[in-house]
Amino acid sequence: MLAIEKQNRINEQIRVPQVRVIGADGTQYGVIATEQAMSLAREQDLDLVEVAPTEKPPVCRIMDFGKFKYSQKKKAHKQHSHHTKIKEIRVRPKTGDHDIETKVNQARGFLAHKDKVIISVVFRGRELAHIEEGHRVLKRVLELLDETGKPEAPPSQQGKRIVCTVVPK
């Protein structure tokens, strides 16, 4: 907010003898004395704002500086983008149905917030002998997440886990 005030000089802060003036409705007044431009702005209950200080002579516009600052702030806020984060949901081949539902609801929240979700089926000990059970659990999770997200790539096995990344639709 302070950068806007430093960037644009207003009213008495403009110290050059002559300026090119643009009216509030867009009309060109041409190059006139700064005092005359300020009196024009005061007659309309507006401010004289320097919009192009590097030009010869500097370009000033007659406008409501408070509204101008507000719109600049809104534009800056709108440009702020969401950085996608990567969240992880871990399940095991023996994870119960209700626990899977809970984890899927959590994943839906992440996807609604435009984050990526990694679904990992983790195997321990002798569970590696039943990899098809892990694939079944992962397939069920993907089916439940079908309306909010889609798999980025097919599931892949990485050591003692099966991993699949889901991105928001």
C-alpha positions as CSV (number, residue, x, y, z in Angstrom):
1,M,0.0,0.0,0.0
2,L,2.9,2.4,0.8
3,A,4.5,1.6,-2.6
4,I,1.4,3.1,-4.4
5,E,1.8,6.3,-2.4
6,K,5.5,6.6,-3.1
7,Q,4.9,5.8,-6.8
8,N,2.3,8.5,-7.4
9,R,2.7,12.1,-6.3
10,I,-0.5,13.9,-5.6
11,N,-1.6,17.6,-5.4
12,E,1.1,19.6,-3.6
13,Q,3.7,16.9,-4.0
14,I,3.9,17.7,-7.7
15,R,6.6,20.4,-8.0
16,V,7.2,20.8,-11.7
17,P,6.1,24.1,-13.3
18,Q,4.0,22.5,-16.1
19,V,2.1,19.2,-16.5
20,R,0.0,17.5,-19.2
21,V,-3.5,17.1,-17.7
22,I,-6.1,14.4,-18.4
23,G,-9.5,15.0,-16.9
24,A,-11.6,12.7,-14.8
25,D,-13.8,11.8,-17.8
26,G,-10.7,11.3,-20.1
27,T,-10.7,14.7,-21.8
28,Q,-7.3,16.1,-22.7
29,Y,-6.5,19.6,-21.2
30,G,-3.1,19.7,-22.7
31,V,0.0,21.2,-21.1
32,I,-0.9,23.7,-18.4
33,A,0.6,25.2,-15.3
34,T,0.6,23.0,-12.2
35,E,-1.3,25.6,-10.1
36,Q,-4.0,25.8,-12.8
37,A,-4.3,22.0,-12.9
38,M,-4.6,21.8,-9.1
39,S,-7.4,24.4,-9.2
40,L,-9.2,22.4,-11.9
41,A,-9.0,19.3,-9.7
42,R,-10.2,21.2,-6.6
43,E,-13.2,22.6,-8.5
44,Q,-14.3,19.0,-9.2
45,D,-13.5,17.9,-5.5
46,L,-10.9,15.5,-6.9
47,D,-7.1,15.0,-6.7
48,L,-4.3,15.8,-9.2
49,V,-2.3,12.5,-9.5
50,E,0.9,12.1,-11.4
51,V,0.6,9.0,-13.5
52,A,3.6,9.2,-15.8
53,P,6.4,11.1,-13.9
54,T,9.2,10.2,-16.5
55,E,7.5,12.0,-19.4
56,K,8.4,15.5,-20.4
57,P,6.2,17.2,-19.2
58,P,4.9,14.8,-16.6
59,V,1.4,13.4,-17.2
60,C,-1.2,14.0,-14.4
61,R,-4.8,12.8,-14.2
62,I,-7.7,14.4,-12.3
63,M,-9.2,11.5,-10.2
64,D,-10.3,10.4,-6.7
65,F,-7.0,9.2,-5.3
66,G,-8.7,7.1,-2.5
67,K,-10.7,5.1,-5.1
68,F,-7.5,4.8,-7.2
69,K,-5.6,3.3,-4.3
70,Y,-8.5,1.0,-3.5
71,S,-8.7,-0.4,-7.0
72,Q,-4.8,-0.8,-7.2
73,K,-5.0,-2.8,-3.9
74,K,-7.8,-5.0,-5.3
75,K,-5.8,-5.7,-8.4
76,A,-2.8,-6.6,-6.4
77,H,-4.9,-8.9,-4.2
78,K,-6.5,-10.6,-7.3
79,Q,-3.1,-11.3,-8.8
80,H,-2.1,-13.4,-5.8
81,S,-2.3,-17.0,-6.8
82,H,-2.7,-20.2,-4.9
83,H,0.4,-22.3,-4.7
84,T,-0.6,-25.9,-5.1
85,K,0.6,-28.1,-2.3
86,I,1.1,-31.8,-2.3
87,K,-0.8,-33.7,0.4
88,E,-0.6,-37.4,1.2
89,I,-3.2,-39.9,2.3
90,R,-1.8,-43.2,3.6
91,V,-3.8,-46.4,3.8
92,R,-2.9,-50.1,4.3
93,P,-4.3,-53.2,2.7
94,K,-6.2,-54.0,5.9
95,T,-7.6,-50.5,6.4
96,G,-11.4,-50.7,7.2
97,D,-14.1,-49.3,5.0
98,H,-15.1,-46.5,7.4
99,D,-11.4,-45.4,7.8
100,I,-11.1,-45.3,4.0
101,E,-14.3,-43.1,3.8
102,T,-12.8,-40.7,6.3
103,K,-9.5,-40.5,4.4
104,V,-11.3,-39.9,1.1
105,N,-13.4,-37.1,2.7
106,Q,-10.1,-35.5,3.8
107,A,-8.7,-35.9,0.3
108,R,-11.8,-34.3,-1.2
109,G,-11.2,-31.3,1.0
110,F,-7.6,-31.0,-0.2
111,L,-8.7,-31.4,-3.9
112,A,-11.4,-28.7,-3.4
113,H,-8.6,-26.4,-2.1
114,K,-6.8,-27.1,-5.4
115,D,-4.0,-29.2,-3.9
116,K,-2.6,-32.4,-5.3
117,V,-3.1,-35.6,-3.2
118,I,-0.8,-38.6,-3.2
119,I,-2.5,-41.8,-2.2
120,S,-0.1,-44.4,-0.8
121,V,-0.9,-48.0,0.1
122,V,1.8,-49.0,2.5
123,F,2.7,-52.7,3.0
124,R,4.3,-54.1,6.1
125,G,5.9,-57.4,6.7
126,R,4.1,-60.3,5.0
127,E,1.5,-58.1,3.5
128,L,3.7,-57.8,0.4
129,A,2.6,-61.3,-0.5
130,H,-0.9,-59.9,-1.2
131,I,-0.2,-57.0,-3.5
132,E,-3.5,-57.5,-5.2
133,E,-5.3,-56.5,-2.0
134,G,-3.4,-53.2,-2.0
135,H,-4.4,-52.6,-5.7
136,R,-8.0,-53.3,-4.7
137,V,-7.9,-50.7,-1.9
138,L,-6.3,-48.1,-4.1
139,K,-8.8,-48.7,-6.9
140,R,-11.7,-48.2,-4.4
141,V,-10.1,-44.9,-3.2
142,L,-9.8,-43.7,-6.8
143,E,-13.4,-44.6,-7.5
144,L,-14.6,-42.6,-4.5
145,L,-12.5,-39.6,-5.5
146,D,-13.7,-39.8,-9.2
147,E,-16.0,-36.8,-9.0
148,T,-13.5,-34.4,-7.4
149,G,-10.2,-35.5,-8.9
150,K,-8.5,-37.6,-11.5
151,P,-5.3,-39.6,-11.4
152,E,-2.3,-37.8,-12.8
153,A,-0.6,-41.1,-13.8
154,P,-1.5,-44.8,-13.3
155,P,-0.6,-46.3,-9.9
156,S,3.0,-47.4,-9.6
157,Q,4.7,-49.7,-7.1
158,Q,7.7,-48.2,-5.4
159,G,9.3,-50.7,-3.0
160,K,6.9,-51.4,-0.1
161,R,4.2,-49.0,-1.3
162,I,1.8,-48.4,-4.3
163,V,1.5,-44.7,-5.1
164,C,-0.9,-42.7,-7.2
165,T,-1.1,-38.9,-7.5
166,V,-4.6,-37.3,-7.9
167,V,-5.1,-33.8,-9.2
168,P,-8.2,-31.7,-8.9
169,K,-10.6,-31.7,-11.9
